[in-house]
Amino acid sequence: MNSEEILKQVTQKCIRCGFCVYSCPSWSVHGMNEYYSPRGRVTLIKAMVNDPNFKIEEAVDSIYTCNTCRRCYIECPTGVDVAELSIYARDYIAKKLNAVK
């Protein structure tokens, strides 16, 4: 499977319960802004791979501020590993932005 397929498959598992949010150090440091939460990252990644009109640049800061600590994964009842998703998303973003040049 390539990055895009993995991102599409795994983001479908998120039930948006929010258990992950409170464990995220990035969310805390960035003023408790949803954009910087694991749930926000999943939402951005889902839009990035499913919406052809989504501007990838809008997700870059959120995806790259995930420190991949995996605290969110410990809290997630459906086993979504946002740290791993962020790594795949970084690969996807790099490929897409380099293709634009």
Backbone torsions as a table, in degrees:
resi	resn	phi	psi	omega
1	MET	NA	141.8	176.3
2	ASN	-90.0	173.8	-176.7
3	SER	-55.5	-44.4	-177.9
4	GLU	-62.0	-44.2	179.6
5	GLU	-63.5	-42.0	178.5
6	ILE	-62.6	-45.9	-179.6
7	LEU	-61.3	-43.4	179.1
8	LYS	-63.1	-43.7	-176.9
9	GLN	-67.9	-48.7	-174.1
10	VAL	-72.3	-36.2	-179.5
11	THR	-64.8	-22.8	178.1
12	GLN	-67.5	-21.2	-177.9
13	LYS	-76.8	-20.4	-176.9
14	CYS	-68.7	127.4	178.7
15	ILE	-103.0	7.3	176.5
16	ARG	57.6	36.6	-178.5
17	CYS	-72.4	-30.7	178.1
18	GLY	91.2	1.5	178.2
19	PHE	-58.4	-32.8	-177.7
20	CYS	-69.6	-30.9	-170.4
21	VAL	-57.6	-49.5	-173.1
22	TYR	-71.2	-15.3	179.5
23	SER	-91.5	-5.1	-172.1
24	CYS	-87.8	117.0	178.9
25	PRO	-66.8	-31.5	179.2
26	SER	-65.2	-41.6	177.8
27	TRP	-60.2	-44.6	-179.8
28	SER	-63.7	-46.6	-177.4
29	VAL	-65.6	-31.9	-177.9
30	HIS	-95.3	33.5	172.1
31	GLY	72.7	27.0	178.6
32	MET	56.4	42.0	179.8
33	ASN	-90.8	127.6	-177.5
34	GLU	-54.3	-33.8	179.4
35	TYR	-55.9	-31.6	-178.3
36	TYR	-99.7	10.3	179.6
37	SER	-93.9	160.5	176.4
38	PRO	-58.4	-41.6	179.2
39	ARG	-63.0	-40.0	177.2
40	GLY	-64.9	-38.8	178.3
41	ARG	-64.5	-42.3	178.6
42	VAL	-61.5	-42.2	178.5
43	THR	-61.6	-44.8	178.2
44	LEU	-63.8	-44.0	-179.5
45	ILE	-63.8	-42.4	178.8
46	LYS	-59.6	-45.2	178.5
47	ALA	-65.9	-39.8	-177.8
48	MET	-59.6	-41.0	-175.8
49	VAL	-92.8	-13.8	-177.3
50	ASN	-110.4	-22.6	-176.6
51	ASP	-105.6	111.0	-178.1
52	PRO	-64.7	-17.7	179.9
53	ASN	-93.2	-2.3	-178.7
54	PHE	-68.4	134.0	178.6
55	LYS	-90.8	108.7	-175.6
56	ILE	-55.3	-34.1	-178.8
57	GLU	-57.0	-27.2	-178.8
58	GLU	-70.6	-17.1	-177.8
59	ALA	-102.5	-13.9	-171.2
60	VAL	-56.3	-50.7	-176.6
61	ASP	-60.8	-44.6	179.6
62	SER	-62.4	-47.9	-177.5
63	ILE	-64.6	-40.8	-176.8
64	TYR	-81.8	-8.7	175.4
65	THR	-92.0	-3.8	172.1
66	CYS	-69.6	123.4	-178.1
67	ASN	-89.8	7.3	176.4
68	THR	57.5	37.0	-179.7
69	CYS	-76.1	-21.5	178.3
70	ARG	71.6	17.4	174.8
71	ARG	-62.9	-35.3	179.5
72	CYS	-63.4	-38.0	-179.9
73	TYR	-62.4	-38.3	178.8
74	ILE	-62.8	-35.9	-177.8
75	GLU	-84.9	-17.6	-171.1
76	CYS	-76.5	120.9	179.7
77	PRO	-71.1	-18.9	180.0
78	THR	-104.7	2.1	174.6
79	GLY	77.3	26.7	176.5
80	VAL	-76.6	123.2	179.2
81	ASP	-100.1	92.3	-175.5
82	VAL	-66.0	-30.2	176.7
83	ALA	-62.0	-46.8	178.0
84	GLU	-65.5	-40.9	176.7
85	LEU	-58.9	-41.3	-179.5
86	SER	-62.6	-37.6	178.0
87	ILE	-65.7	-45.3	176.7
88	TYR	-64.8	-37.2	179.7
89	ALA	-65.8	-37.0	177.7
90	ARG	-63.0	-41.1	176.7
91	ASP	-63.3	-45.9	179.6
92	TYR	-60.6	-46.1	180.0
93	ILE	-61.6	-46.5	-179.3
94	ALA	-59.3	-43.7	-180.0
95	LYS	-65.2	-43.2	-179.2
96	LYS	-67.3	-45.0	-178.1
97	LEU	-69.6	-34.4	176.1
98	ASN	-70.9	-29.3	179.0
99	ALA	-71.2	-25.9	-179.6
100	VAL	-72.5	-30.3	-176.2
101	LYS	-64.4	NA	NA
